[in-house]
Amino acid sequence: MRAREYEFRGTTGSFGLPEALEQLKRLGADWELVESRMGRRREDPADAVVRVQAATEVELDVPGRAIERAGGRLVRVADARLARVLRDGALPAGFHSTTNHPTEVRVAGKWVKVSRQKMDAAIVVSASLKHAECHTMGDVRRGERVVVGEEGVRVRPPEDAGAPSVSFGFMASGVSSEKPIASLIARIADEIRTAKAAGLKVCVVAGPALVHTGASATLASLIRSGTVDVLFAGNALAAHDIERQIFGTSLGSGLDGVPRPGGHRNHLYAINEVRAAGSIKAMVKSGRLKGGVMFEAVRAGIPFVLAGSIRDDGPLPEVMTDVIEAQKAMRSALEGVGVVLMLATMLHAVAVGNLLGSHVRTVCVDINPATVTKLSDRGTAQAVGIVTDVGVFLPQLAAALPAGAPRAKRNARSR
C-alpha cells in the first residue's frame, strides 16, 4: 500500500479539515486522522494530519487533490526513484509507464513537469535533474536515467492542469448521430479561435474521404487562410487530392460521383507523375500542380507527414514508409499543437491519439460511430466524437471560423 500525509494549519474558524473529510468519505477513500488539535474559540490555532492510503501513487491523486483544495498540504514527499538504462531500446524493470495526462516527477526535492507527454512511454530525467521527458521504449539509450515505480510521480487530469476552459461535457452521453451538429461546430470553432489566440497550433489528421466527398477544397482553404498549421495523412489522401487536381476525378469518379471511363487508372497516373517529377514540392514549383490540399500545404510551408501503409500504391515520394520514423516525425510536429481535428480516418486517428497528451483538444469526425468508439477505447478519452459526413462538417466549420487566422510559429523540430 502507498500512503500520503497531509497537514492542516490555521485557526478553528477557518479550518478546512471538515470539508476534506467530507470529500474523502464521498470518494470512498481509505483514510485516517493521525492527529488533530482544535481550540474552543474561532481565533484559536488548529492543526491536523490526515493519512490517505491506496494501492498505487496514481490512485492517491484524486483524494490528494480533494484534500489540497480544502487547504491541506502534502508532507514527507519522496523523490522519484531513478534507474539507469543498461541497453539501447530496453527499459529497467518496473519502469513507470505513462498515461496521456500531464505528469510531474519529484527529483532533487523539486517537482518537474514532464514534457512531450504521451501514453505508453517512460520518463527520462536529464543529467542535470532539471528536465524530464516522455521517451518511447525504442528511443531510450544506455546510461539514461528512467523513473521507476510510482513514488514521486503525480498525474494531473486536464481539469487540474490548466486545460482550456471551454468544456465539452455535454457530449458525455456517448457517441451518437443525434447530436446538435450546428452547436457542436460553433463550440469547436471557439476552441480553434482560443487556441490560435494563445499561439497554439491546429493539426488536421485527414483520410481520403475528404477528397471523395468534395471537402478537400475546404481543407485547402483552411490551410491557405492560416487556420491549419500541421497536416497528417497517408498516401491515399495526397494521391487522390493530386488526382483531383490533374484529372478532375477522385478514385476515378468525377465531382458528380459518376465513374469516368478508365478513371480507375487516374490515381496511379497521378502518383506516377509525382514520382517522375521527383516530389510533390517539385510538382508545385514546376506549375504542374496548381491547387488542392497538398499544393496549399507546400505553398504555406506547413509541416505535413504522410505515413505509409502496407497497401499503398506507388507510393508518393514524400510518403514515409518506415512507420516508426513517421511516428517520430508526427511527435515532433505535434509540439505546440492545441487542437487536433481527426477527419474520416480510423487508423490515423488512433495512431495520432496515442501520441497526444490529454490536455490537447481532440475532435474526431466520422460517418462510422465505431471510429470514435475505438479512439476512446484506446486511451484518447478526451476526444469529442461527431458522427456525420465529413463533406458536410468541414464546410460548416470553415463558415464558423474567421476568414484569416495567424499562422502559429513553427517549432524547429517540426520540419
N, C-alpha and C positions, 0 to 999 in steps of 0.2 A: 504493500500500500504506500502511496505517496501522501504527504501531508504538507500543508502550509499554515502558518500562523499569521494572524492579522491583529494589530493593536489599534485601540481607540483611545484617544486622549482629548479632553475638553472639559466642559462643565456639565453638571447634572441636567441643566435646562437645554443644552444643545447637543446632547449625546446621540449619536447615530446608531448605537448598538441595537435598540429595539427594532428599528427598521431593518437592519441587517439580518437579525434573527428571523424576522417575519419572512424575508425574501428566501432565506435558506430553507425554511420549512416549506414554502411554496415550491421550491425547486426539488425537494426531496433529498437534499444534500446530507452527507454524513458529517456531522459537526459536534463540537463540544466547547463549552465555555471554560477555558482554562483558569481564568481569574477575572474578577470584577469588583471594582470599588466605586461606590457612588455616595454622594453626600445627601444631606437632608434638604438643603436649600438649592435653588436653581443655579446659583452662582458658585456652588461648591465644586472643587475639582472632581473629575471622574476619569477612570481608565479601565480598560478591559482587554483581554486577549482571547481571540476565538481561533480554534484549530479546525480546519476542514480536511477531510480525507477522501481519496479516490484511488482507483487502480492505476491511473496514469496522470502525468502532468497535464495533458490536454484536457482530461475530464475535470481538472481543478479550475480551469479557466473561467467557466460560466459562474460558479458560486463565488470565485475570486472577484470577478467584475462586479457582482451584486454587492459584495462587502465594500469594495473600493468606492462604489457610487454612494454608499451610505456613510462614507467618511473613514473607513478602515484603511490601514497602511500595512503592507506586507513586511514581515520581519524575518530575519535569518534566511536570506535567499542564497542558494548555492549557485556557483558558476556552472556553465555547461561543461560537460566532460568532452575532451578532445582526444582523438586518436589519429596516428599517422597512417597515411595510405602507403602500403608496402609494395603495391604493384599497380602499374598504369591500368586504369579501367576496372579496378576491383576495390570495393569499399571495405572498411573494417567491419567486423561482425557487430551487429546491434546498432548500426548507424541510424541516426534519426531520419526517418522517411517523411518528407514534407507533404503538407496539404497545399492547396492553392490559396489559402488565406494568408494575409500579411502576417509575418512572423518576426519575432525578435529573439536574440540569444544573448545570454549574460556571459561576458568574458572580461576578465580582469576587473570585476566589480562593477561593470557598466553594461547597460542594455544596448545592443547594437541591432539596428534594423537589417533584416536580410534582403538583399537586392535580387532582382530578376526572379521574383517569386514564381514558382510553378509547382504542380503536384508531382509526386513520384520522383523526387530528386534528393540529393544530400546537401548539407550545409557545409561549405568550405570556409574556414576562417583564415584571414590573411596572417602573414608572419608578424605584422605589427599589432595584431589583435584588435584592430580598429574597424575592420571591414568583414562582412560576411555575405556570401552569395550562394544561390542555388546552382549546383552543378549536376548534370546528368551523370549516371554511373560511368558511361564511356568516356567522359571528359576529365575525370579526376586523374591526377598524376602523382607518381611516387613522391613521398615526402610532404604532401599537402596535409593540413590538419582538418579533420572532419568531426562534426558534432556527433556524439554517440549517446544514445539513450534519450530520456525525456527531461532530465534535470536541466534547469537554466534555459528552458525554451518556453516561450509563451506565444500562443497563436491568437490573433485577434480577428474575429469576423468583420466583414466590411463596415457594419454599423458602428463599430468601435474603432475603426482605423481611418476615419476622415474621408470616407467614401462620399461621392456626390450626393446631394440631399434629395434629389428627385427620386421618389420611391415608385417601384413597380409592384408594390404589394398587392394591388387589386388584381394582378394576374395570378395570384397564388392558388386559384381554384384548379389549376392544371391546364393541360393542353386541350384546346377546343377551337373549332372553326367558328363557334358562336361567340365571337368577341367583337366589341365595338371598334372596328378597324380604324375609322377616322380619328377617334380619340387616342388610340394607341400610336398612330402615326404622329399626331401632334406632340405626344409625350416624347417620342423618340427624337423628333426634330428639336425639342427643347434640350434633350440630353446632348445632342450634337452641338448645338449653339453653346451650351455651358462648357463642354469640353474644349471647343475651339477658343472660347474666351479665356480659358485657363492655360492656353498654349499646348494643349494635348492634341494628339493625332487621331484621325479616324481611319480605321482599316476596313476594307471590304474583302470578304472571302467569297468568291463567286464561282458558280458552276455554269456549264454551257447552256442551261435552260434560259439564262438571261438573254442569250442571243436568239434562241429558238422562239422565245415569247415576244421578241422585239424590244426588250428592256435595255439592251446594250447601248442604245443611243442615249438613254437617260444616264446610265453609269458613266459613259464618256463625257457627258455634260457636267456631271458632278466632279469628275477629275479635273476637267478644264476650269471649272469655277473655283477650285481650291478646296472643295469640301472633303474630298478623299485624298489622303496622304500616303496610304500604303495599299497595295493590291496583292492578294494571294489567289492563285488559281492553279489549274492543271493545264496540260497540253490542249485539252478539248476546248476550253473557253477561248483561248488565244487563237487556236486553229479555226474555229467557226466564226469568230469575230473577224479575222482576216479574210476568210472565205466570203463573208457577207459583204465586205468592202470591195473585194476584187470581182466576185462573180454574182453578187446580188442574191445569194442563197445561203441558207444555214442548214447543214446536213442534207443538202440537195433540194430543199424547199424554198420557194420564194417568200416574200413578206406576206403574201396572201395564204401561206400554209400549203400551197399546192406544189407537189413534187415536180421538178423540171426534168425533162428527158436527159438522161445521163448525169443528172445532178449529184448522184451518189459519189461521183469521182471528184467533185469540186473541192472538198476539204483536203484531199490528197494533193491535188494540183496546187492549192494554196500553200500547203506545207512545203511542197517541192520548190515553189518559187522563193520562199523564205530561205530555204537551205541553199539554193543556188546563189542568192544574194549574200549569204553569209550570216545574216541575223535579222531580227525584226528591226533593230535600230538602223541597219543599213537600208532596209526597205523604206523606212521613213525618210532617211537622208536622201535617197535617190528620187523620192517623189512618187514611187510606185504605190506606197501605202499612204493614203491621204485623209483617213478618218477612222473612227472606231475607238474601242476601249484601249487597245494596245498602242495605237497611234497617239492618243492623248496622254497615256502613261509615259511614253518615251519623250514626247514633247515637253511635258511638265517636269520630267526628271524625277518622278517619284519612285521609291523602291518598289519593285514587284518581284515576287518569287513564283515561278511556275514549277510545281513539283510533279515529277513524273509518276506513272503507274505502269503496271505490267502489260496493260492493253493499249498503250499509246501507239498511234501511227506516227511515223517519222523518226523521232519527234521533232518539234521545232528546236532550233539551235539553243535558245535560251532556257529550255526545259532542263531542270536538274534531275538527272536520272539516278543519282545517289540520294536515297531518301533521307539518310542521316545528315548529309550535307544540306539538304533542303530544310530539314528541321532546324539546323543551326542558323541558317540564313533567316528563317522565319522568326526565331527567338530574338535575333539581333534587330530585325526590322520592327518588332513589337515594342521595343523600348520607347517609352513616351506615348504609347497609344492609350487613349482613354475610352474609346468606343469602338466596338467591333460589330460589323454587320455581316452575318453569315447568310448568304442568299442562294438557296436552291442547290446545296451541295452537302450530302450527308458525310462522306468520308473526310473531306477537307474541314468541315465544321468540327467534327470530333477531334481531328488531329490538332487543329489550332486551339480548340478549347483546352486541350491538355497542356498547352504552353502558357495559358493565361492565369494571372492572379485573379482571385475572386472579386477584387475591387474594380476590375475593368468591366464597364457596362457592355453587355453582350446581348445581341438580338439575333435570333435565328428565324428566318422566314422560309417556309417550305410548304408546298401543297400537300405533302405527306406528313401527318401528325407523328409518325414513327421517328422521323428525323429529329424532331425536337425532343421526344422522349429519350432517344438513345443518347443525345448530347447531355441531357441532365443526368441520366443513369450512369454516365461515365465520368461524373465528377463536376461538370460545369453547371452547378445548380443555380448560378446567378443568371443563366440565360433566360431571356424573355422569349417565349415561343409564340409565333404568329402563323397560323395555318391559313395560307392564302396563296394565290398565284403571284409569283414574283413580278410578272409582267404588269400586274395591276398595282402592286405595292410600291414599286420603286418610283414610277412617275408621280404618285400621290405624295411620297416622301419628298421628292425634289420640289414639288409645288409648295410644300410647307416650309422649305428652307429659304434663306435669303439668296439673292442672285449670285453673290460672291462671298467667299469666305477666305480669311487669311490662311495661307499655307503654313502649317506648323514647321518649326525649324527642324532640319534633318539631323539625326544623330550620326556621328562619324562612323558607327558600326553598320549603319543601315544599308550601305550600298557596296 
